[in-house]
Amino acid sequence: MAEAWVLATSVAGLPGLVQVASGAGPVTVVAVGQRALADAASAAAGAVRVLWVETSADVPAEAVAGGLADLAQQDPPRLVLATAAPAARALLGAVAARVGAAVLGGVREVRAEGAALVVERVALDGAVLETVRTAAPLAGVVAAGAGEMSGPGAPGTSGTPVPGVPVDRVELAPADLRVVERRDAAGGGGVTDADRVVSVGRGVRARADLDLVGQLTAALGAELACSMPVADDLGWVPKERYVGRSGQQISPRLYLALGISGMPQHMEGVRGARVVAAVNSDPQAPIFRHADYGVVGDLYEVVPALVAALRS
Amino acid sequence: MRVVAVYSWARDVTGAVVLADGTVDWRRGRMAPGEDDHAAVAVAQALAGDAGAVVGLTVGDADPSWALARGVGEALRVTDVPPFADEAATAAALAAGVRHLAGDAPVDVVVIGDAEEHPGVGVTLAAQLGLPVLAGVVAAAADAGRVEVTRRVDGVDERVSAPVPVVLVVAAQAAETKAPGMKELLAARKRAVSTVGAAELGIDLADAVTTEARRRPELTGAELFTGDPTDAARQLLAALRSEGVL
């Protein structure tokens, strides 16, 4: 039995994936996409082999899911991991079903104990950490940020070039899936590359109150963003500034959420933020589970206090 | 098109309370609609159009009327399916339900919510059915015997065309805005729901995953500042300065 497979359709999260997978043994990265992805996989610390399936620009990675399952069946891996990226998950499901693997999400660590695999995973929207055991094989979707270390020792961040591992090209016949159109999502009007972002939700009661928020963005040198209802239902903020699963996905150093409850759809847009702070009158608001800092209070009192403190 | 909309196939995570010792207390332990299920039903209805049909599929102790109140004409519930830790087992129960429905008439599309908590169910369901799958879908339209889906991946808007039959894993863009009223809810409860036992479908329901321990994460949420707004604002700014983000 082969040891561990990592299924990659983009470079995002790849070093962390390889690191988590290495807990079950030597890691083969299966890279489905363009040459640059195969090269990145080859340089990922911890990988011992790369299988590269080239796909053309008008064929989505999902098209080779069946072929990949056939390949996995020849020498079934005991562990298969992917990120939550839609295409990577499609490949994971195909391999899992073919080799009869158990399937788990939220995977943070894997270790082999004899024939079994022991997994540390996050569940219930981050509210609990579980230790689970399964007989191999296992297919896992890793939790966001799993396996990523900070500092100079982190895979893929070192200034020292890592000698690449061999890339073996594999031809797989694609299924009849076609990319009809692919274009960059609308620009975020400065939100996407801002260092600091102040974002408003339904806790703001009137459009005119955005003037108050404007004083805070000016004092912080921040861009204004919002949750989806503020752009979509109310139209108070241009749509290209709304942050969330279907809106902008941003990575500012500071994300300050005002009157935003913190629904999962919204929080997906700020996963890359370094520090998340929130102001909300409801101490039970979900956003406080995701934020680093929070002020429980009326934003109509807290925002002027923030502006005054920043100006003094 | 004949579309199967899968819903209420897991418990609602907001119905669980994690106690200090890590024990999970399910205050609401029934299978319940997931946060993406309303979007999955909407995509199913868009694909079926006026000429087609949407059939609901749910499992375990879920209330099948949830989809019926949202305009779905009929539903099948596969009974005696418990919540599984192993998402492949959940997918197997759902796949058996889809096969059962396909015994009546061909199924063109299967739609299921793209639940963050259970990211492997939809894609594994597709593979167990031997069908292609597209996940992260936000909208879909029927187009000359095929299906064209829209999604956003890594800041890129994508339209992908797929043949039928196909499985679409649908991600909601927001919480449901137009919940059905009392009239629809009452009417839905009167509609016929078929049920079939897992044993009748010939599926062996076993969980391949054993949970050995649970604990609360060390950091649970934000460092909170409360009380006087001026003090709280100053404390927040001090914290942000110490993080080096101001």
Boltz contact constraints between the chains, C-beta under 6 A:
constraints:
  - contact:
      token1: [A, 60]
      token2: [B, 160]
      max_distance: 6.0
  - contact:
      token1: [A, 84]
      token2: [B, 119]
      max_distance: 6.0
  - contact:
      token1: [A, 86]
      token2: [B, 135]
      max_distance: 6.0
  - contact:
      token1: [A, 86]
      token2: [B, 136]
      max_distance: 6.0
  - contact:
      token1: [A, 89]
      token2: [B, 119]
      max_distance: 6.0
  - contact:
      token1: [A, 89]
      token2: [B, 123]
      max_distance: 6.0
  - contact:
      token1: [A, 89]
      token2: [B, 135]
      max_distance: 6.0
  - contact:
      token1: [A, 90]
      token2: [B, 123]
      max_distance: 6.0
  - contact:
      token1: [A, 90]
      token2: [B, 133]
      max_distance: 6.0
  - contact:
      token1: [A, 90]
      token2: [B, 135]
      max_distance: 6.0
  - contact:
      token1: [A, 93]
      token2: [B, 123]
      max_distance: 6.0
  - contact:
      token1: [A, 93]
      token2: [B, 124]
      max_distance: 6.0
  - contact:
      token1: [A, 93]
      token2: [B, 127]
      max_distance: 6.0
  - contact:
      token1: [A, 94]
      token2: [B, 127]
      max_distance: 6.0
  - contact:
      token1: [A, 96]
      token2: [B, 124]
      max_distance: 6.0
  - contact:
      token1: [A, 97]
      token2: [B, 124]
      max_distance: 6.0
  - contact:
      token1: [A, 97]
      token2: [B, 127]
      max_distance: 6.0
  - contact:
      token1: [A, 97]
      token2: [B, 128]
      max_distance: 6.0
  - contact:
      token1: [A, 102]
      token2: [B, 86]
      max_distance: 6.0
  - contact:
      token1: [A, 102]
      token2: [B, 88]
      max_distance: 6.0
  - contact:
      token1: [A, 102]
      token2: [B, 208]
      max_distance: 6.0
  - contact:
      token1: [A, 102]
      token2: [B, 209]
      max_distance: 6.0
  - contact:
      token1: [A, 103]
      token2: [B, 87]
      max_distance: 6.0
  - contact:
      token1: [A, 103]
      token2: [B, 88]
      max_distance: 6.0
  - contact:
      token1: [A, 103]
      token2: [B, 120]
      max_distance: 6.0
  - contact:
      token1: [A, 103]
      token2: [B, 124]
      max_distance: 6.0
  - contact:
      token1: [A, 105]
      token2: [B, 118]
      max_distance: 6.0
  - contact:
      token1: [A, 105]
      token2: [B, 119]
      max_distance: 6.0
  - contact:
      token1: [A, 105]
      token2: [B, 120]
      max_distance: 6.0
  - contact:
      token1: [A, 124]
      token2: [B, 13]
      max_distance: 6.0
  - contact:
      token1: [A, 124]
      token2: [B, 16]
      max_distance: 6.0
  - contact:
      token1: [A, 125]
      token2: [B, 13]
      max_distance: 6.0
  - contact:
      token1: [A, 127]
      token2: [B, 18]
      max_distance: 6.0
  - contact:
      token1: [A, 128]
      token2: [B, 18]
      max_distance: 6.0
  - contact:
      token1: [A, 128]
      token2: [B, 214]
      max_distance: 6.0
  - contact:
      token1: [A, 129]
      token2: [B, 215]
      max_distance: 6.0
  - contact:
      token1: [A, 129]
      token2: [B, 217]
      max_distance: 6.0
  - contact:
      token1: [A, 130]
      token2: [B, 211]
      max_distance: 6.0
  - contact:
      token1: [A, 130]
      token2: [B, 214]
      max_distance: 6.0
  - contact:
      token1: [A, 131]
      token2: [B, 212]
      max_distance: 6.0
  - contact:
      token1: [A, 131]
      token2: [B, 213]
      max_distance: 6.0
  - contact:
      token1: [A, 132]
      token2: [B, 209]
      max_distance: 6.0
  - contact:
      token1: [A, 132]
      token2: [B, 211]
      max_distance: 6.0
  - contact:
      token1: [A, 133]
      token2: [B, 210]
      max_distance: 6.0
  - contact:
      token1: [A, 133]
      token2: [B, 212]
      max_distance: 6.0
  - contact:
      token1: [A, 134]
      token2: [B, 208]
      max_distance: 6.0
  - contact:
      token1: [A, 134]
      token2: [B, 209]
      max_distance: 6.0
  - contact:
      token1: [A, 141]
      token2: [B, 119]
      max_distance: 6.0
  - contact:
      token1: [A, 141]
      token2: [B, 120]
      max_distance: 6.0
  - contact:
      token1: [A, 175]
      token2: [B, 132]
      max_distance: 6.0
  - contact:
      token1: [A, 176]
      token2: [B, 163]
      max_distance: 6.0
  - contact:
      token1: [A, 177]
      token2: [B, 162]
      max_distance: 6.0
  - contact:
      token1: [A, 178]
      token2: [B, 161]
      max_distance: 6.0
  - contact:
      token1: [A, 179]
      token2: [B, 160]
      max_distance: 6.0
  - contact:
      token1: [A, 180]
      token2: [B, 159]
      max_distance: 6.0
  - contact:
      token1: [A, 180]
      token2: [B, 161]
      max_distance: 6.0
  - contact:
      token1: [A, 181]
      token2: [B, 159]
      max_distance: 6.0
  - contact:
      token1: [A, 182]
      token2: [B, 156]
      max_distance: 6.0
  - contact:
      token1: [A, 182]
      token2: [B, 158]
      max_distance: 6.0
  - contact:
      token1: [A, 183]
      token2: [B, 157]
      max_distance: 6.0
  - contact:
      token1: [A, 185]
      token2: [B, 152]
      max_distance: 6.0
  - contact:
      token1: [A, 185]
      token2: [B, 155]
      max_distance: 6.0
  - contact:
      token1: [A, 185]
      token2: [B, 157]
      max_distance: 6.0
  - contact:
      token1: [A, 228]
      token2: [B, 174]
      max_distance: 6.0
  - contact:
      token1: [A, 246]
      token2: [B, 138]
      max_distance: 6.0
  - contact:
      token1: [A, 246]
      token2: [B, 173]
      max_distance: 6.0
  - contact:
      token1: [A, 253]
      token2: [B, 245]
      max_distance: 6.0
  - contact:
      token1: [A, 254]
      token2: [B, 245]
      max_distance: 6.0
  - contact:
      token1: [A, 264]
      token2: [B, 116]
      max_distance: 6.0
  - contact:
      token1: [A, 265]
      token2: [B, 174]
      max_distance: 6.0
  - contact:
      token1: [A, 275]
      token2: [B, 243]
      max_distance: 6.0
  - contact:
      token1: [A, 275]
      token2: [B, 245]
      max_distance: 6.0
  - contact:
      token1: [A, 288]
      token2: [B, 221]
      max_distance: 6.0
  - contact:
      token1: [A, 288]
      token2: [B, 222]
      max_distance: 6.0
  - contact:
      token1: [A, 289]
      token2: [B, 221]
      max_distance: 6.0
  - contact:
      token1: [A, 291]
      token2: [B, 222]
      max_distance: 6.0
  - contact:
      token1: [A, 292]
      token2: [B, 222]
      max_distance: 6.0
  - contact:
      token1: [A, 293]
      token2: [B, 222]
      max_distance: 6.0
  - contact:
      token1: [A, 293]
      token2: [B, 223]
      max_distance: 6.0
  - contact:
      token1: [A, 293]
      token2: [B, 236]
      max_distance: 6.0
  - contact:
      token1: [A, 293]
      token2: [B, 239]
      max_distance: 6.0
  - contact:
      token1: [A, 294]
      token2: [B, 222]
      max_distance: 6.0
  - contact:
      token1: [A, 294]
      token2: [B, 224]
      max_distance: 6.0
  - contact:
      token1: [A, 295]
      token2: [B, 225]
      max_distance: 6.0
  - contact:
      token1: [A, 295]
      token2: [B, 232]
      max_distance: 6.0
  - contact:
      token1: [A, 295]
      token2: [B, 236]
      max_distance: 6.0
  - contact:
      token1: [A, 296]
      token2: [B, 224]
      max_distance: 6.0
  - contact:
      token1: [A, 296]
      token2: [B, 226]
      max_distance: 6.0
  - contact:
      token1: [A, 297]
      token2: [B, 229]
      max_distance: 6.0
  - contact:
      token1: [A, 297]
      token2: [B, 232]
      max_distance: 6.0
  - contact:
      token1: [A, 301]
      token2: [B, 229]
      max_distance: 6.0
  - contact:
      token1: [A, 302]
      token2: [B, 229]
      max_distance: 6.0
  - contact:
      token1: [A, 302]
      token2: [B, 233]
      max_distance: 6.0
  - contact:
      token1: [A, 305]
      token2: [B, 229]
      max_distance: 6.0
  - contact:
      token1: [A, 305]
      token2: [B, 230]
      max_distance: 6.0
  - contact:
      token1: [A, 305]
      token2: [B, 233]
      max_distance: 6.0
  - contact:
      token1: [A, 306]
      token2: [B, 233]
      max_distance: 6.0
  - contact:
      token1: [A, 309]
      token2: [B, 233]
      max_distance: 6.0
  - contact:
      token1: [A, 309]
      token2: [B, 234]
      max_distance: 6.0
  - contact:
      token1: [A, 309]
      token2: [B, 237]
      max_distance: 6.0
